[in-house]
Amino acid sequence: MNLDGNARRTAIIVYLERQSGPVSGAELARQFGVSRQAIVKDIALLRTSNRNILSTNKGYVLFHPQKKQSGHTAVITVDHTAEQALDEMLAIVEYGGSMLDVFIDHDLYGQVRANLMINDADDAAEFCSRLSKSSSTHLRELTEGSHYHTISAPSEKILDLIRNELQEKGILAE
């Protein structure tokens, strides 16, 4: 597909709208016959025109804030070791919840946030596997363990069950 920049960016939006999950930069590059770096620039330009495109550990997602993620959301404060990260994620997804992001309050940079979109046990396992193979560390390392997550669930009752499970595991810091 050989499109000029404006047409390609329009086509990227249409393509992302049709996807049910994240799309990697490499996949978009193949789809549109350009380099991954061209896709990175296209995404940056789309963001400047108020397109809400999230970058997740699995790729790009077109986010529609008017569509609530899974009903109810909450921000939780957690403090745990790197070894407890998978337990934390599984405690959330096993109740039907999702871990939408991770963020910290950094003394120098202010709030630092990363979108995660952990929706099931496979997402959690894949994230932890990728992290173990990466030279990167958990964002929580910058705050000696304490960090926040936005989580979503179908109901307040399920959010409470998730909080209780994390409390029992010694992960919840609230």
WOHUJO-V101788 format. One record per backbone hydrogen bond with DSSP energy under -1.0 kcal/mol. NH is the residue of the N-H (numbers start at 0). CO is the residue of the C=O. If there is no record, write none. Layout:
nh->NH co->CO
nh->NH co->CO
This chain:
nh->7 co->3
nh->8 co->4
nh->9 co->5
nh->10 co->6
nh->11 co->7
nh->12 co->8
nh->13 co->9
nh->14 co->10
nh->15 co->11
nh->16 co->12
nh->17 co->13
nh->22 co->59
nh->27 co->23
nh->28 co->24
nh->29 co->25
nh->30 co->26
nh->31 co->27
nh->33 co->28
nh->38 co->34
nh->39 co->35
nh->40 co->36
nh->41 co->37
nh->42 co->38
nh->43 co->39
nh->44 co->40
nh->45 co->41
nh->46 co->42
nh->47 co->43
nh->49 co->46
nh->50 co->45
nh->52 co->50
nh->53 co->60
nh->55 co->58
nh->59 co->22
nh->60 co->53
nh->62 co->51
nh->66 co->63
nh->71 co->152
nh->73 co->150
nh->75 co->148
nh->77 co->146
nh->78 co->170
nh->84 co->81
nh->87 co->83
nh->88 co->84
nh->89 co->85
nh->90 co->86
nh->91 co->87
nh->92 co->88
nh->93 co->89
nh->95 co->92
nh->96 co->91
nh->97 co->151
nh->98 co->117
nh->99 co->149
nh->100 co->149
nh->101 co->113
nh->102 co->147
nh->103 co->111
nh->105 co->109
nh->109 co->105
nh->111 co->103
nh->113 co->101
nh->115 co->99
nh->116 co->99
nh->117 co->98
nh->123 co->119
nh->124 co->120
nh->125 co->121
nh->126 co->122
nh->127 co->123
nh->128 co->124
nh->129 co->125
nh->130 co->126
nh->131 co->127
nh->132 co->128
nh->140 co->137
nh->141 co->138
nh->142 co->139
nh->144 co->139
nh->145 co->142
nh->146 co->77
nh->147 co->102
nh->148 co->75
nh->150 co->73
nh->151 co->97
nh->152 co->71
nh->158 co->154
nh->159 co->155
nh->160 co->156
nh->161 co->157
nh->162 co->158
nh->163 co->159
nh->164 co->160
nh->165 co->161
nh->166 co->162
nh->167 co->163
nh->168 co->164
nh->169 co->166
nh->170 co->165
nh->171 co->165
nh->172 co->76
